[in-house]
């Protein structure tokens, strides 16, 4: 039903092809987020501190995710361009070197993070009891980060070829494993002891390892034939590694600058709102992660479709792909936000029924604040896909630098009391305005809207100046990076 061949990607109806490509990716991302929500769902039945412990680790995990993006998304963009030009051997070579780059980069980061997990958590200002629990969860998750990076990179190669169902199959396998493993390990069943927060992390790890085995089996040709790694592709090619890094590093930087701000905002929320504030922020972060899944799926579909069309020298179709995809997402997210606004209380009660009254009140407020800006958040992902697909990944970096550092963080500082000492990294904040934790919530909303409007204006400007035409010329010539892009 959702099969899309290369001819349709470069010549079929744009809206229909995008939906067909994105649908399995949306489902896959829903499964992925559901996998993450499993922890919050079960730990919400343990205690508010258990939910807060996981929430405190999320920004650090996301910051580390910037290293995964470098290889995973850089590989996807280049594989799509080679697939569009019918260079299958080149696509396989990119895939292998992308996976090796993912393993090397994330391995170098994971080792020190695992060794100093508790110290990192304490820098966020957590109290000693919460820091110990959070560090245990973080260390277990990060220990297998390199395997997850390889899995993501190989999955993105299937996406680049238009086989988005393969990625969905892998994610379904992972979440089914975690649905069983998480409650067993958290609460204990039979001979298995109750491990609490550590059990939640172990369930996630087991699910990830199973997912990696599944996607590697597909890449070996077991049960799938759309994208296959051959023995000839297994050779280190430094020029290909550099090419992947040229495209991927700005995206990793983009992810890094945004996630670092999220880490700092968590520190501000800890000071201004305590455990109730952190629990509310965690609930909001988990739900918004679920809410943006359609935009993430569309973003991945747009990047692959643009890459193949540029490889086929069809720049106008590449531009139309971005415009149509953005229109679909903005319209859908207006409706999604309305639903969340109305049912915010029910959502908070479902995810964390044991919240205190203060925690629940703040959770409902944050969910409603997020809901009114979902359209802008979703549209940002699809506009960035247009730049990324054209290999203008530095634009994504600059856009997030402005959105998070020039808009979100300065507003969030207003949450803390005047002359307070900011717990994250011991940075002194002088002066805060004492507006309370709600200011941190509004900082997220304002930055989402301003970021989308600014990026939309820049997209219109660059397309008038021939962004996609230039990118098509480079793709046809075998080049992937624009040295003048900034």
C-alpha positions as CSV (number, residue, x, y, z in Angstrom):
1,X,0.0,0.0,0.0
2,X,2.8,2.4,0.9
3,X,5.3,1.2,-1.7
4,X,6.9,4.2,-3.7
5,X,9.2,3.5,-6.6
6,X,11.9,5.9,-7.8
7,X,9.9,7.0,-10.8
8,X,7.0,8.2,-8.6
9,X,9.5,10.1,-6.3
10,X,10.8,12.0,-9.3
11,X,7.6,12.3,-11.4
12,X,4.5,11.4,-9.4
13,X,2.0,13.8,-7.7
14,X,4.0,15.6,-5.0
15,X,1.4,15.6,-2.3
16,X,0.4,12.0,-2.7
17,X,4.0,10.7,-2.9
18,X,4.9,12.7,0.2
19,X,2.1,11.3,2.1
20,X,2.9,7.7,1.0
21,X,6.6,8.2,2.0
22,X,5.8,9.9,5.2
23,X,3.0,7.6,6.5
24,X,5.3,4.7,7.5
25,X,7.8,7.2,8.9
26,X,5.1,8.9,11.0
27,X,4.0,5.5,12.3
28,X,7.7,4.6,12.9
29,X,8.3,7.8,14.9
30,X,5.0,7.2,16.8
31,X,6.4,3.8,17.7
32,X,9.7,5.3,18.7
33,X,8.1,8.0,20.9
34,X,5.8,5.4,22.4
35,X,8.9,3.5,23.3
36,X,10.1,6.5,25.2
37,X,6.7,7.1,26.8
38,X,6.7,3.6,28.2
39,X,9.2,4.8,30.8
40,X,7.2,7.8,31.8
41,X,3.9,5.8,31.9
42,X,5.3,3.1,34.3
43,X,7.5,5.4,36.4
44,X,4.6,7.7,36.8
45,X,3.1,4.9,38.8
46,X,6.2,4.7,41.0
47,X,6.6,8.3,42.2
48,X,7.0,11.9,41.1
49,X,10.7,11.7,41.8
50,X,11.0,8.8,39.4
51,X,9.5,10.8,36.6
52,X,11.7,13.8,37.5
53,X,14.8,11.6,37.4
54,X,14.1,10.5,33.8
55,X,13.1,14.1,32.8
56,X,16.4,15.4,34.2
57,X,18.4,13.1,32.0
58,X,16.4,13.8,28.8
59,X,18.2,17.1,27.8
60,X,21.6,15.4,28.3
61,X,20.5,12.4,26.2
62,X,19.2,14.8,23.5
63,X,22.5,16.8,23.6
64,X,24.4,13.5,22.9
65,X,21.9,12.8,20.1
66,X,23.6,15.6,18.2
67,X,26.5,13.3,17.6
68,X,24.2,10.7,16.1
69,X,22.7,13.3,13.7
70,X,26.1,14.0,12.0
71,X,26.4,10.6,10.4
72,X,22.7,9.5,10.3
73,X,21.2,12.5,8.5
74,X,24.4,13.3,6.5
75,X,24.3,9.7,5.2
76,X,20.6,9.9,4.3
77,X,21.0,13.1,2.3
78,X,23.9,11.7,0.3
79,X,22.4,8.3,-0.2
80,X,19.2,9.9,-1.6
81,X,21.2,12.0,-4.0
82,X,23.1,9.0,-5.3
83,X,19.9,7.0,-5.5
84,X,18.3,9.7,-7.6
85,X,21.3,9.6,-10.0
86,X,21.0,5.7,-10.1
87,X,24.5,5.3,-8.5
88,X,23.7,2.3,-6.3
89,X,27.3,1.4,-5.7
90,X,28.0,4.9,-4.5
91,X,25.0,4.9,-2.2
92,X,26.1,1.6,-0.6
93,X,29.6,3.0,-0.1
94,X,28.2,6.1,1.6
95,X,26.0,3.9,3.9
96,X,29.0,1.8,5.1
97,X,31.2,4.8,5.8
98,X,28.3,6.6,7.4
99,X,27.8,3.7,9.8
100,X,31.5,3.6,10.6
101,X,31.5,7.3,11.3
102,X,28.5,7.0,13.6
103,X,30.2,4.2,15.6
104,X,33.4,6.1,16.0
105,X,32.0,9.5,16.9
106,X,29.4,8.3,19.4
107,X,31.8,5.8,20.9
108,X,34.3,8.5,21.7
109,X,31.5,10.5,23.4
110,X,29.8,7.7,25.3
111,X,32.8,6.5,27.3
112,X,33.5,9.7,29.3
113,X,29.7,10.4,29.8
114,X,29.2,6.9,31.3
115,X,32.2,7.4,33.5
116,X,31.2,10.8,34.8
117,X,27.4,10.6,34.6
118,X,26.7,11.6,38.2
119,X,28.9,14.7,37.9
120,X,27.1,15.8,34.8
121,X,23.7,15.4,36.5
122,X,24.9,17.4,39.5
123,X,25.9,20.3,37.2
124,X,22.2,20.6,36.5
125,X,21.5,21.5,40.1
126,X,19.8,18.2,41.1
127,X,19.7,17.3,44.8
128,X,22.0,14.3,45.8
129,X,19.1,11.7,45.9
130,X,17.7,12.7,42.5
131,X,21.2,13.0,41.0
132,X,22.1,9.4,41.9
133,X,19.0,7.9,40.4
134,X,19.3,10.1,37.3
135,X,22.9,9.2,36.8
136,X,22.1,5.5,36.9
137,X,19.5,5.8,34.2
138,X,21.7,8.0,32.1
139,X,24.8,5.8,32.2
140,X,22.8,2.7,31.1
141,X,21.2,4.5,28.2
142,X,24.4,6.1,27.0
143,X,26.4,2.9,27.2
144,X,24.7,1.6,24.1
145,X,24.5,4.9,22.2
146,X,27.0,3.8,19.5
147,X,24.8,0.8,18.6
148,X,21.8,3.1,18.4
149,X,23.7,5.5,16.1
150,X,24.6,2.7,13.7
151,X,21.0,1.5,13.7
152,X,19.7,5.0,12.9
153,X,22.2,5.5,10.1
154,X,21.3,2.2,8.4
155,X,17.6,2.9,8.8
156,X,18.0,6.3,7.1
157,X,19.5,4.5,4.1
158,X,16.2,2.6,3.6
159,X,14.4,6.0,4.0
160,X,16.6,7.5,1.4
161,X,15.6,4.8,-1.1
162,X,11.9,5.3,-0.4
163,X,11.5,2.1,1.6
164,X,10.0,3.7,4.7
165,X,8.1,0.5,5.7
166,X,11.4,-1.2,6.6
167,X,12.0,1.5,9.2
168,X,8.5,1.0,10.6
169,X,9.1,-2.7,10.9
170,X,12.3,-2.2,12.9
171,X,10.7,0.2,15.3
172,X,7.7,-2.0,15.9
173,X,10.0,-4.8,16.9
174,X,11.8,-2.5,19.3
175,X,8.7,-1.2,21.0
176,X,7.1,-4.6,21.4
177,X,10.2,-5.7,23.2
178,X,10.2,-2.7,25.5
179,X,6.5,-3.0,26.3
180,X,7.2,-6.3,27.8
181,X,10.7,-5.6,29.3
182,X,10.0,-2.3,30.9
183,X,7.2,-3.2,33.4
184,X,9.0,-6.5,34.2
185,X,12.3,-4.8,35.0
186,X,10.7,-1.8,36.8
187,X,8.4,-3.7,39.1
188,X,9.9,-7.1,39.1
189,X,8.3,-10.4,38.1
190,X,9.1,-13.8,39.4
191,X,12.9,-14.1,39.7
192,X,13.5,-10.7,38.1
193,X,14.0,-8.1,40.9
194,X,12.3,-4.7,40.9
195,X,14.9,-2.3,39.5
196,X,12.8,0.9,39.3
197,X,14.4,3.6,37.2
198,X,17.4,1.4,36.3
199,X,14.9,-1.2,35.0
200,X,13.3,1.4,32.7
201,X,16.7,2.1,31.2
202,X,17.5,-1.6,30.8
203,X,14.2,-2.2,29.0
204,X,15.1,0.6,26.5
205,X,18.5,-0.8,25.9
206,X,17.3,-4.3,25.2
207,X,14.7,-2.9,22.7
208,X,17.4,-0.9,21.0
209,X,19.8,-3.9,20.6
210,X,17.0,-6.0,19.1
211,X,16.2,-3.2,16.7
212,X,19.8,-3.0,15.5
213,X,19.8,-6.7,14.8
214,X,16.6,-6.4,12.8
215,X,17.8,-3.5,10.5
216,X,21.2,-5.2,9.9
217,X,19.3,-8.3,8.8
218,X,17.3,-6.2,6.3
219,X,20.6,-4.6,5.1
220,X,22.0,-8.1,4.5
221,X,19.1,-8.9,2.3
222,X,17.1,-11.0,4.7
223,X,13.5,-10.2,4.2
224,X,14.1,-7.0,2.2
225,X,15.6,-6.2,-1.2
226,X,15.2,-2.4,-1.7
227,X,18.5,-1.5,-0.1
228,X,21.2,-4.0,0.4
229,X,24.8,-3.7,1.6
230,X,27.2,-5.8,-0.5
231,X,30.7,-7.1,0.4
232,X,32.3,-4.7,-2.1
233,X,30.9,-1.7,-0.2
234,X,32.8,-2.5,3.0
235,X,35.8,-0.3,2.6
236,X,36.8,2.9,4.3
237,X,36.8,5.8,1.9
238,X,38.1,8.9,3.5
239,X,36.7,11.2,0.8
240,X,33.2,9.8,1.5
241,X,33.6,10.2,5.2
242,X,34.6,13.8,4.7
243,X,31.6,14.3,2.4
244,X,29.3,12.9,5.1
245,X,30.9,15.1,7.7
246,X,30.6,18.2,5.6
247,X,26.8,17.7,5.3
248,X,26.2,16.3,8.8
249,X,28.4,18.5,11.0
250,X,26.2,21.6,10.7
251,X,23.2,19.4,11.5
252,X,25.0,18.0,14.5
253,X,25.8,21.6,15.5
254,X,22.2,22.6,15.0
255,X,21.1,19.8,17.3
256,X,23.8,20.6,19.8
257,X,23.0,24.3,20.2
258,X,19.3,23.6,20.6
259,X,19.8,20.8,23.1
260,X,22.4,22.7,25.2
261,X,19.7,25.4,25.7
262,X,17.3,22.7,26.7
263,X,19.8,21.5,29.3
264,X,20.1,25.1,30.6
265,X,16.3,25.6,30.7
266,X,16.0,22.4,32.7
267,X,18.3,24.0,35.2
268,X,16.2,27.1,35.3
269,X,13.0,25.1,35.7
270,X,14.7,23.2,38.6
271,X,15.3,26.5,40.4
272,X,12.0,28.1,39.7
273,X,9.7,25.1,40.0
274,X,11.4,22.4,42.0
275,X,10.2,18.8,41.5
276,X,6.8,19.9,40.5
277,X,8.2,22.1,37.7
278,X,10.6,19.4,36.5
279,X,7.8,16.8,36.4
280,X,5.6,19.2,34.4
281,X,8.4,20.0,32.0
282,X,8.9,16.2,31.6
283,X,5.3,15.6,30.8
284,X,5.2,18.5,28.4
285,X,8.5,17.4,26.7
286,X,7.2,13.8,26.3
287,X,3.9,14.8,24.9
288,X,5.4,17.4,22.5
289,X,7.9,14.8,21.3
290,X,4.9,12.6,20.4
291,X,3.0,15.5,18.9
292,X,5.8,16.5,16.4
293,X,6.1,12.9,15.1
294,X,4.1,13.7,11.9
295,X,6.5,16.7,11.2
296,X,9.5,14.4,11.8
297,X,8.1,11.9,9.4
298,X,7.3,14.5,6.8
299,X,10.8,16.0,7.3
300,X,12.5,12.7,6.6
301,X,10.3,12.1,3.5
302,X,11.0,15.6,2.2
303,X,14.7,15.3,2.6
304,X,14.8,11.9,0.7
305,X,12.4,13.2,-2.0
306,X,14.4,16.4,-2.5
307,X,17.7,14.5,-2.6
308,X,16.4,12.1,-5.3
309,X,14.9,15.0,-7.4
310,X,18.1,17.0,-7.2
311,X,20.0,13.9,-8.3
312,X,17.6,13.6,-11.2
313,X,18.1,17.4,-12.0
314,X,14.5,18.5,-11.1
315,X,15.0,21.6,-8.9
316,X,11.5,23.0,-9.3
317,X,10.0,19.7,-8.1
318,X,12.4,19.9,-5.1
319,X,11.1,23.3,-4.2
320,X,7.4,22.3,-4.6
321,X,8.1,19.3,-2.3
322,X,9.1,21.6,0.5
323,X,6.1,24.0,0.0
324,X,3.5,21.2,-0.2
325,X,4.9,19.4,2.8
326,X,4.9,22.5,4.9
327,X,1.3,23.3,4.0
328,X,0.2,19.8,5.0
329,X,2.0,19.9,8.3
330,X,0.9,23.4,9.4
331,X,-2.7,22.6,8.6
332,X,-2.7,19.3,10.5
333,X,-0.8,20.8,13.5
334,X,-3.4,23.5,13.9
335,X,-6.0,20.8,14.5
336,X,-3.6,18.8,16.7
337,X,-2.9,21.7,18.9
338,X,-6.7,22.4,19.4
339,X,-7.2,18.8,20.6
340,X,-4.3,19.0,23.1
341,X,-5.5,22.3,24.4
342,X,-9.0,20.9,25.2
343,X,-7.7,17.6,26.7
344,X,-4.6,18.8,28.5
345,X,-5.8,17.7,32.0
346,X,-6.7,14.2,30.8
347,X,-3.3,13.9,29.1
348,X,-1.5,14.8,32.3
349,X,-3.6,12.4,34.4
350,X,-3.0,9.6,32.0
351,X,0.8,10.0,31.8
352,X,1.5,10.7,35.5
353,X,-1.5,10.1,37.7
354,X,0.5,10.4,40.9
355,X,1.6,14.1,40.4
356,X,1.0,16.5,43.2
357,X,-1.6,19.2,42.8
358,X,1.1,21.7,41.9
359,X,2.7,19.3,39.5
360,X,-0.6,18.6,37.7
361,X,-1.5,22.3,37.5
362,X,1.8,23.2,35.9
363,X,1.6,20.2,33.6
364,X,-1.8,21.3,32.3
365,X,-0.5,24.9,31.8
366,X,2.6,23.8,29.9
367,X,0.6,21.4,27.7
368,X,-1.8,24.2,26.7
369,X,1.0,26.7,26.0
370,X,2.7,24.1,23.8
371,X,-0.6,23.4,22.0
372,X,-1.1,26.9,20.6
373,X,2.3,26.9,18.9
374,X,2.4,23.4,17.4
375,X,1.7,24.7,13.9
376,X,4.9,26.8,14.0
377,X,7.0,24.0,15.5
378,X,5.8,21.5,12.8
379,X,6.3,23.9,10.0
380,X,9.9,24.6,11.1
381,X,10.8,21.0,10.7
382,X,9.5,20.9,7.1
383,X,11.2,24.2,6.1
384,X,14.5,22.9,7.5
385,X,14.0,19.7,5.4
386,X,14.1,21.9,2.3
387,X,17.4,23.4,3.2
388,X,18.8,20.1,4.4
389,X,17.8,18.3,1.2
390,X,19.6,20.9,-0.8
391,X,22.7,20.3,1.4
392,X,22.4,23.8,2.9
393,X,22.7,22.3,6.4
394,X,24.5,25.4,7.8
395,X,21.2,27.2,7.5
396,X,19.7,24.8,10.0
397,X,22.5,25.5,12.3
398,X,22.2,29.2,12.2
399,X,18.4,29.1,12.4
400,X,18.5,27.1,15.6
401,X,21.3,29.2,17.0
402,X,19.1,32.3,16.8
403,X,15.9,30.5,17.9
404,X,17.4,29.0,21.0
405,X,20.1,31.3,22.1
406,X,18.8,34.7,21.1
407,X,15.1,34.1,21.9
408,X,14.4,31.1,24.1
409,X,17.1,31.2,26.7
410,X,16.9,35.0,27.4
411,X,13.2,34.7,28.0
412,X,13.6,31.6,30.2
413,X,16.0,33.4,32.5
414,X,13.1,35.6,33.6
415,X,11.7,32.5,35.5
416,X,14.3,32.6,38.2
417,X,14.4,35.0,41.2
418,X,16.4,38.2,41.0
419,X,20.1,37.6,41.5
420,X,19.6,33.8,41.7
421,X,22.5,31.5,41.1
422,X,21.7,29.3,38.1
423,X,22.3,25.7,39.1
424,X,23.2,24.4,35.7
425,X,27.0,24.6,35.3
426,X,27.1,27.1,38.2
427,X,26.4,30.0,35.9
428,X,25.3,33.1,37.8
429,X,22.2,34.7,36.5
430,X,21.9,38.4,37.3
431,X,19.3,39.5,37.3
432,X,16.4,37.1,37.0
433,X,13.0,38.6,37.1
434,X,11.2,36.2,39.4
435,X,8.4,35.5,37.0
436,X,8.2,31.9,38.0
437,X,8.5,28.6,36.1
438,X,5.7,29.7,33.7
439,X,8.2,32.1,32.0
440,X,10.3,29.1,30.9
441,X,7.2,27.5,29.4
442,X,6.4,30.7,27.5
443,X,10.0,31.0,26.3
444,X,9.5,27.7,24.4
445,X,6.3,29.0,22.7
446,X,7.6,32.4,21.6
447,X,10.8,30.9,20.2
448,X,8.8,28.4,18.1
449,X,6.6,31.0,16.5
450,X,9.4,33.6,15.8
451,X,11.7,30.8,14.5
452,X,9.1,29.6,12.0
453,X,8.3,33.1,10.7
454,X,11.9,34.0,10.3
455,X,12.8,30.7,8.6
456,X,9.9,31.0,6.2
457,X,11.0,34.5,5.1
458,X,14.6,33.2,4.5
459,X,13.3,30.2,2.5
460,X,11.4,32.5,0.2
461,X,14.5,34.7,-0.3
462,X,16.9,31.8,-1.0
463,X,14.6,30.0,-3.4
464,X,14.2,33.2,-5.5
465,X,18.0,33.3,-5.7
466,X,18.1,29.7,-7.1
467,X,19.0,27.6,-4.1
468,X,17.5,24.4,-5.6
469,X,18.8,25.0,-9.1
470,X,22.3,25.4,-7.7
471,X,21.9,22.3,-5.5
472,X,20.8,20.2,-8.5
473,X,23.9,21.3,-10.5
474,X,26.1,20.2,-7.6
475,X,24.3,16.9,-7.2
476,X,24.6,16.0,-10.9
477,X,28.3,16.9,-10.8
478,X,28.8,14.6,-7.8
479,X,29.3,17.4,-5.3
480,X,27.2,17.7,-2.1
481,X,28.3,20.8,-0.2
482,X,28.0,24.5,-1.1
483,X,31.2,26.2,0.1
484,X,29.4,29.6,0.0
485,X,26.5,28.4,2.1
486,X,26.3,30.2,5.4
